[in-house]
Amino acid sequence: MAKTDRRSFLKSSSAAAAFALASPAIVPPSAFGANDRICLGLIGCGGRGNWLARHFAEFGESAVIAACDPDRSQLEETASRINRFNGNKDCRQFRDFRDLLQLENVDAVIVATPDHWHALASIAAAEAGKDIYCEKPLCNTIGESKALRDTILKTGVKLQTGSHERSRDNARFCVELVRNGYIGRLREMQINLPTTQDHHNRIREHSGIPAEHPVPDGLDWDLWLGHTPRIPYYEGLQPFGWRFNLSFGCGEMSDRGAHVIDIAQFGNDSDDSGPVKIEARGWDDSNGVYDAPMEFGFTNRYGNGVKMYGGTTAGPRGVKFTGEDGWLFLRIHEGTLEASNPSLLKLDPSRFEFLAGRSLDHTLNFIGALKGRNELFAPVEVGHRSCCACLLNMMSMQLRRPLDWDPVDEKFVNDDEANRMMTPEMRSPWKLLDKTVPRGK
């Protein structure tokens, strides 16, 4: 397949999404026979992978038939749950995702691994001809995200980023109000990312390097680490604390940031672009192996003059759009929408010039796209650009200075050091830009 132009790809997706508003959002499962069921492979059997496996099964149009994870106990527990969801005992089990990708009857995969595995697993899936539902943030570095985006466009497979907040009715209605000018010309976007939950506070309790622990029986620690530097096993990093170690995730900046900034990108009509001026600071990054900043702030400027700012504020998690004539605030994970003028919330979206479309569910939007009913709400370019907006701020924190970004050429302006940092050095045998992911040692 000829390589698709990125901007044309995105614009065609956006146009079709608007069409979805007037089209049936879901076809009842009874309309499909057994041969119409999408067979899924699950890569990553942690909490999110478990939830997605069950959620995909609920609509009756797809089911997980194979799963893999380098942690044997986690794999076996998830496979058992999948068999209960499906009412059978047929879920295939693999330790290595490359073996799962060889199954011809797997149509698509769910990538629910830690962030550092998103790129390599998804690139391998695309090269194997599998469509992909990849959890957000799309990748853990800008270079990986670019490589994944380019691979998806080259192979022609479909990738839905797991930015499920984008499929909420209120999120899409909020974006419609902004882009149709109901708060006047957009001026600012405030991003609230509080770090006050129990899992944040547990990370703050750590200091120094913890005692090493024996690798648990059944865990392939080397495979779990993948391309990242080899380190000892520390209890707590796996299966959840990894998110706050920069080798594996970028903390709250790209965790919830990938949800909140994704909606900001959507509202600013910058799904194929990003900020051009970035300034960010991070504090409180001395929690032992958990080196992702727990407190941070940032200010970004887009080419259209819109300012995006925020950080670890005390306010509710979400995005506030401020225009010349008013404001809108969307709470992330609640979906609550507030407005300076409450009458805006009663407007009929069918009368809007710009329509964002609707879907009953983000995963169902993915399955619908595979069956030709609708376009993806969070295709690879959308996931890539939202991910990069988060990572640009993280890089500014790490370098402790402002950065200038060219969103067309996708590189830093006159900054060799920052450009080198975009792509990680990968531990052998893993390589990012090879046409295929290497096998074994």
C-alpha positions as CSV (number, residue, x, y, z in Angstrom):
1,M,0.0,0.0,0.0
2,A,1.3,3.4,-0.9
3,K,2.2,5.6,2.1
4,T,-0.8,7.8,3.1
5,D,-0.3,11.6,3.5
6,R,-0.7,12.3,7.3
7,R,-2.8,15.4,6.9
8,S,-5.1,13.8,4.3
9,F,-5.5,10.8,6.5
10,L,-6.5,12.9,9.5
11,K,-8.9,15.2,7.6
12,S,-10.7,12.2,6.1
13,S,-11.1,10.7,9.6
14,S,-12.5,13.9,11.0
15,A,-15.0,14.3,8.2
16,A,-16.3,10.8,8.6
17,A,-16.6,11.3,12.4
18,A,-19.0,14.2,11.8
19,F,-21.1,11.8,9.6
20,A,-21.4,9.5,12.6
21,L,-23.7,12.0,14.4
22,A,-26.5,11.2,11.9
23,S,-25.7,7.5,11.6
24,P,-26.5,4.6,13.9
25,A,-23.9,4.5,16.6
26,I,-24.2,0.8,17.1
27,V,-25.6,-2.2,15.2
28,P,-27.1,-4.8,17.6
29,P,-24.9,-7.8,18.1
30,S,-27.7,-10.0,16.9
31,A,-27.2,-8.6,13.5
32,F,-23.8,-10.3,13.2
33,G,-23.2,-14.0,13.0
34,A,-20.3,-16.0,14.5
35,N,-18.1,-15.3,11.5
36,D,-18.5,-11.5,12.1
37,R,-16.9,-11.6,15.5
38,I,-13.6,-9.9,15.7
39,C,-11.0,-12.1,17.3
40,L,-8.6,-10.2,19.6
41,G,-5.3,-10.9,21.2
42,L,-4.4,-9.3,24.5
43,I,-0.9,-8.0,24.9
44,G,-0.4,-7.1,28.6
45,C,-2.5,-8.8,31.3
46,G,-2.5,-6.2,34.1
47,G,-5.5,-4.4,35.5
48,R,-6.2,-2.4,32.4
49,G,-5.8,-5.4,30.1
50,N,-8.2,-7.4,32.3
51,W,-10.8,-4.6,32.1
52,L,-10.5,-4.2,28.4
53,A,-10.8,-7.9,27.7
54,R,-14.1,-8.0,29.6
55,H,-15.3,-4.7,28.1
56,F,-14.7,-5.8,24.5
57,A,-16.7,-9.0,25.2
58,E,-19.7,-7.1,26.6
59,F,-20.9,-6.0,23.1
60,G,-20.9,-9.5,21.6
61,E,-19.1,-8.4,18.5
62,S,-15.5,-9.3,19.6
63,A,-13.7,-11.5,22.1
64,V,-10.2,-12.1,23.3
65,I,-9.0,-15.5,22.2
66,A,-5.3,-15.3,23.1
67,A,-3.3,-13.4,25.8
68,C,0.3,-12.9,26.6
69,D,2.3,-11.5,29.5
70,P,5.9,-12.1,30.8
71,D,4.4,-12.7,34.3
72,R,3.0,-16.2,34.3
73,S,0.7,-15.8,37.3
74,Q,-0.8,-12.6,35.8
75,L,-1.2,-14.4,32.5
76,E,-2.9,-17.4,33.9
77,E,-5.3,-15.4,36.0
78,T,-6.3,-13.2,33.1
79,A,-6.7,-16.2,30.7
80,S,-9.0,-17.8,33.3
81,R,-11.1,-14.6,33.5
82,I,-11.3,-14.4,29.7
83,N,-12.5,-18.0,29.5
84,R,-15.3,-17.0,32.0
85,F,-16.2,-14.0,29.9
86,N,-16.4,-16.2,26.7
87,G,-17.9,-19.2,28.4
88,N,-15.2,-21.6,27.2
89,K,-11.7,-22.8,27.9
90,D,-10.0,-21.8,24.7
91,C,-7.9,-18.7,25.5
92,R,-4.4,-19.4,24.2
93,Q,-1.6,-18.3,26.5
94,F,1.9,-16.9,25.5
95,R,4.7,-15.3,27.4
96,D,6.0,-13.4,24.4
97,F,3.8,-11.2,22.2
98,R,5.7,-12.2,19.1
99,D,4.4,-15.7,19.4
100,L,0.8,-14.4,19.8
101,L,1.2,-12.3,16.6
102,Q,1.8,-15.5,14.6
103,L,-1.8,-16.6,15.1
104,E,-3.7,-16.3,11.9
105,N,-7.1,-16.2,13.5
106,V,-6.2,-13.1,15.6
107,D,-7.7,-10.1,13.7
108,A,-6.6,-7.3,16.0
109,V,-4.7,-6.8,19.3
110,I,-5.2,-4.9,22.5
111,V,-1.9,-3.4,23.7
112,A,-2.3,-2.8,27.4
113,T,1.4,-3.1,28.5
114,P,3.4,-0.6,30.4
115,D,4.1,2.5,28.3
116,H,7.6,1.5,27.3
117,W,6.3,-1.5,25.3
118,H,3.5,0.3,23.4
119,A,5.7,1.2,20.4
120,L,7.5,-2.1,19.8
121,A,4.5,-4.3,20.4
122,S,2.2,-2.1,18.2
123,I,4.8,-1.8,15.4
124,A,5.2,-5.6,15.4
125,A,1.4,-6.0,15.3
126,A,1.1,-3.6,12.4
127,E,3.8,-5.4,10.5
128,A,1.9,-8.7,11.1
129,G,-1.2,-7.1,9.6
130,K,-3.1,-6.9,12.9
131,D,-5.3,-3.9,13.7
132,I,-4.5,-2.3,17.1
133,Y,-6.3,-0.8,20.1
134,C,-3.3,0.7,22.0
135,E,-3.7,2.2,25.4
136,K,-2.8,5.8,26.0
137,P,-0.3,7.5,26.1
138,L,0.5,6.1,22.7
139,C,4.2,5.9,23.4
140,N,6.8,6.8,26.1
141,T,9.1,8.9,23.8
142,I,8.5,11.1,20.8
143,G,10.8,9.1,18.5
144,E,8.9,5.9,19.3
145,S,5.6,7.7,18.7
146,K,6.8,9.0,15.3
147,A,8.0,5.5,14.3
148,L,4.7,3.9,15.3
149,R,2.6,6.5,13.5
150,D,4.7,6.1,10.3
151,T,4.4,2.3,10.5
152,I,0.6,2.5,10.8
153,L,0.3,4.7,7.8
154,K,2.7,2.5,5.8
155,T,1.0,-0.7,6.5
156,G,-2.6,0.6,6.4
157,V,-3.8,-1.2,9.5
158,K,-6.1,0.7,11.9
159,L,-5.0,1.9,15.3
160,Q,-7.3,3.3,17.9
161,T,-5.6,5.1,20.8
162,G,-7.2,4.3,24.1
163,S,-8.1,8.0,24.8
164,H,-11.6,7.0,25.8
165,E,-12.5,10.4,27.2
166,R,-12.6,11.6,23.6
167,S,-15.7,9.4,23.1
168,R,-17.7,10.9,25.9
169,D,-20.8,12.8,24.6
170,N,-20.0,15.9,26.8
171,A,-16.4,16.0,25.6
172,R,-17.5,16.0,22.0
173,F,-20.2,18.6,22.8
174,C,-17.7,20.8,24.6
175,V,-15.4,20.7,21.6
176,E,-18.2,21.5,19.3
177,L,-19.1,24.6,21.4
178,V,-15.5,25.7,21.3
179,R,-14.9,25.1,17.6
180,N,-18.2,26.6,16.5
181,G,-17.3,29.9,18.3
182,Y,-19.8,29.9,21.2
183,I,-17.2,31.2,23.6
184,G,-15.7,33.5,21.0
185,R,-12.2,33.2,19.8
186,L,-10.3,30.7,21.9
187,R,-7.5,32.3,23.9
188,E,-6.4,29.9,26.7
189,M,-6.7,26.2,27.8
190,Q,-6.0,25.4,31.4
191,I,-5.0,21.8,32.2
192,N,-5.6,20.6,35.8
193,L,-3.7,17.4,36.7
194,P,-3.9,17.0,40.5
195,T,-1.6,14.3,42.1
196,T,-3.6,13.7,45.3
197,Q,-4.8,10.1,45.0
198,D,-3.7,7.3,47.1
199,H,-1.3,5.9,44.5
200,H,0.4,9.3,44.1
201,N,0.8,9.5,47.9
202,R,2.3,6.0,48.1
203,I,5.0,7.1,45.6
204,R,5.8,10.1,47.7
205,E,6.6,7.9,50.6
206,H,9.7,6.4,48.8
207,S,13.2,7.8,49.1
208,G,16.5,6.5,48.1
209,I,17.1,3.2,46.3
210,P,15.0,0.4,47.8
211,A,16.3,-3.1,48.6
212,E,16.6,-5.4,45.7
213,H,14.2,-8.4,45.7
214,P,14.5,-11.8,44.0
215,V,12.6,-11.9,40.8
216,P,9.2,-13.6,41.5
217,D,8.9,-17.1,40.2
218,G,7.3,-17.1,36.8
219,L,8.2,-13.5,35.9
220,D,10.5,-13.0,32.9
221,W,12.1,-9.8,34.2
222,D,14.4,-9.4,31.2
223,L,11.4,-9.5,28.8
224,W,9.4,-7.2,31.0
225,L,12.2,-4.6,30.9
226,G,12.5,-5.0,27.1
227,H,14.6,-2.3,25.5
228,T,15.1,-0.3,28.7
229,P,18.4,-0.5,30.7
230,R,18.7,-3.6,32.8
231,I,18.1,-2.9,36.5
232,P,17.5,-5.2,39.5
233,Y,14.0,-6.2,40.4
234,Y,12.4,-3.8,42.9
235,E,9.2,-4.8,44.5
236,G,6.5,-2.3,43.5
237,L,7.8,-1.3,40.1
238,Q,5.7,-4.1,38.6
239,P,2.8,-4.3,38.1
240,F,1.9,-0.6,38.8
241,G,4.7,1.6,40.1
242,W,6.5,1.6,36.8
243,R,4.4,4.5,35.7
244,F,6.5,6.9,37.8
245,N,9.9,5.7,36.5
246,L,10.9,7.6,33.4
247,S,12.2,4.5,31.7
248,F,8.7,3.0,31.7
249,G,6.3,6.0,31.9
250,C,6.2,9.7,32.6
251,G,4.0,9.9,35.7
252,E,0.9,12.1,35.7
253,M,2.2,14.2,32.9
254,S,1.5,11.5,30.3
255,D,-0.9,9.3,32.3
256,R,-3.9,11.6,32.9
257,G,-2.2,14.3,30.8
258,A,-2.8,12.1,27.7
259,H,-6.5,12.3,28.5
260,V,-6.8,16.0,29.4
261,I,-4.4,17.4,26.8
262,D,-6.0,15.2,24.2
263,I,-9.3,17.1,24.6
264,A,-7.4,20.4,24.5
265,Q,-5.8,19.4,21.2
266,F,-9.2,18.4,19.9
267,G,-10.8,21.7,21.0
268,N,-8.0,23.8,19.5
269,D,-8.3,22.0,16.2
270,S,-4.7,20.9,16.5
271,D,-5.1,17.1,16.1
272,D,-2.4,17.1,13.4
273,S,-0.1,19.6,15.1
274,G,1.0,20.7,18.6
275,P,2.5,23.6,20.6
276,V,5.5,25.5,19.2
277,K,6.8,27.0,22.5
278,I,7.2,24.8,25.6
279,E,8.3,25.8,29.1
280,A,7.9,23.4,32.0
281,R,9.3,22.8,35.4
282,G,9.1,19.7,37.6
283,W,9.7,19.3,41.3
284,D,9.8,16.5,43.9
285,D,11.6,14.0,41.7
286,S,13.7,12.3,44.4
287,N,11.5,9.4,45.3
288,G,14.1,6.7,44.8
289,V,13.5,4.7,41.6
290,Y,10.4,6.8,41.0
291,D,12.0,9.7,39.2
292,A,8.9,11.2,37.4
293,P,8.1,14.6,38.9
294,M,5.1,14.5,41.2
295,E,4.7,18.3,41.1
296,F,5.0,20.2,37.9
297,G,3.8,23.2,35.9
298,F,4.0,24.2,32.2
299,T,3.1,26.9,29.8
300,N,2.8,26.2,26.0
301,R,2.0,28.4,23.0
302,Y,0.4,27.2,19.8
303,G,1.1,28.6,16.4
304,N,-2.5,30.1,16.3
305,G,-1.6,32.1,19.5
306,V,-3.6,29.9,21.9
307,K,-1.9,29.4,25.3
308,M,-2.1,26.1,27.1
309,Y,-0.9,26.1,30.7
310,G,-1.4,24.1,33.9
311,G,0.1,21.3,36.0
312,T,-0.5,19.7,39.3
313,T,-3.2,22.1,40.5
314,A,-5.5,21.5,43.4
315,G,-8.6,21.8,41.2
316,P,-10.6,19.0,39.7
317,R,-8.9,17.1,36.9
318,G,-9.9,18.5,33.5
319,V,-9.6,21.2,30.9
320,K,-10.9,24.8,30.9
321,F,-11.4,26.5,27.5
322,T,-11.4,30.3,27.8
323,G,-12.5,32.4,24.9
324,E,-13.2,36.1,24.4
325,D,-16.8,35.6,25.3
326,G,-16.8,33.0,28.0
327,W,-15.4,29.7,29.2
328,L,-16.2,25.9,29.4
329,F,-14.8,23.4,31.9
330,L,-14.8,19.7,31.2
331,R,-14.0,17.3,34.1
332,I,-12.0,14.3,33.0
333,H,-13.3,10.9,34.2
334,E,-16.5,12.5,35.3
335,G,-17.6,14.0,32.0
336,T,-19.3,16.9,33.8
337,L,-19.4,20.0,31.6
338,E,-19.7,23.5,33.1
339,A,-20.1,26.9,31.3
340,S,-19.8,30.6,32.2
341,N,-23.2,30.8,30.3
342,P,-25.3,27.8,31.3
343,S,-27.6,28.3,28.3
344,L,-24.8,27.0,26.1
345,L,-25.3,23.6,27.6
346,K,-28.9,23.4,26.3
347,L,-28.0,24.1,22.6
348,D,-28.9,21.5,20.0
349,P,-25.7,20.2,18.4
350,S,-27.5,19.1,15.3
351,R,-27.6,22.7,14.3
352,F,-23.8,23.2,14.6
353,E,-21.7,23.8,11.5
354,F,-18.8,21.7,12.9
355,L,-20.0,18.3,14.2
356,A,-17.7,16.0,16.1
357,G,-19.9,12.8,15.9
358,R,-20.9,10.5,18.7
359,S,-20.3,6.9,19.7
360,L,-21.8,4.8,22.5
361,D,-18.4,3.6,23.5
362,H,-14.7,4.1,22.6
363,T,-14.0,0.4,22.2
364,L,-17.2,0.0,20.1
365,N,-16.0,2.8,17.9
366,F,-12.9,0.7,17.2
367,I,-14.8,-2.4,16.4
368,G,-17.2,-0.4,14.2
369,A,-14.2,1.0,12.3
370,L,-12.9,-2.6,11.7
371,K,-16.4,-3.5,10.4
372,G,-16.6,-0.5,8.1
373,R,-19.4,1.3,10.0
374,N,-17.6,4.4,11.1
375,E,-14.2,6.1,11.3
376,L,-11.9,6.0,14.4
377,F,-12.3,8.8,17.0
378,A,-8.7,8.5,18.1
379,P,-6.6,7.3,15.1
380,V,-2.9,7.1,15.3
381,E,-2.2,10.7,14.3
382,V,-4.5,12.0,17.1
383,G,-2.8,9.7,19.6
384,H,0.6,10.6,18.4
385,R,0.1,14.4,18.6
386,S,-1.6,14.3,22.1
387,C,1.2,12.0,23.3
388,C,3.9,14.3,22.0
389,A,2.3,17.4,23.6
390,C,2.7,15.6,27.0
391,L,6.3,14.5,26.2
392,L,7.4,17.9,25.0
393,N,6.7,19.2,28.5
394,M,8.5,16.3,30.1
395,M,11.5,17.0,28.0
396,S,11.5,20.7,29.0
397,M,11.4,19.5,32.7
398,Q,14.3,17.2,32.2
399,L,16.4,19.7,30.3
400,R,15.4,22.5,32.7
401,R,14.9,25.1,29.9
402,P,12.3,26.2,27.3
403,L,12.1,24.5,24.0
404,D,11.0,25.5,20.5
405,W,9.2,22.8,18.5
406,D,8.4,22.6,14.8
407,P,5.2,20.5,14.6
408,V,5.5,20.2,10.8
409,D,9.0,18.7,10.6
410,E,8.5,17.3,14.1
411,K,11.8,18.3,15.6
412,F,13.2,20.9,18.0
413,V,14.4,24.1,16.5
414,N,18.2,24.6,16.7
415,D,18.5,22.2,19.6
416,D,20.6,19.1,18.9
417,E,20.6,17.9,22.5
418,A,16.8,17.9,22.6
419,N,16.5,16.2,19.2
420,R,18.9,13.4,20.3
421,M,16.7,12.8,23.4
422,M,13.6,12.2,21.4
423,T,14.4,8.5,20.8
424,P,15.8,6.2,23.5
425,E,18.8,4.0,23.1
426,M,17.5,0.5,23.0
427,R,19.1,-2.4,24.8
428,S,20.0,-5.3,22.5
429,P,18.4,-7.1,20.8
430,W,15.6,-4.6,20.6
431,K,15.6,-2.0,17.8
432,L,13.0,0.6,16.9
433,L,13.4,1.3,13.2
434,D,13.9,-2.2,11.9
435,K,11.2,-3.4,9.6
436,T,10.5,-6.3,12.0
437,V,11.1,-6.7,15.7
438,P,14.0,-9.0,16.3
439,R,13.5,-12.5,17.7
440,G,15.2,-13.6,20.9
441,K,18.7,-13.1,22.0
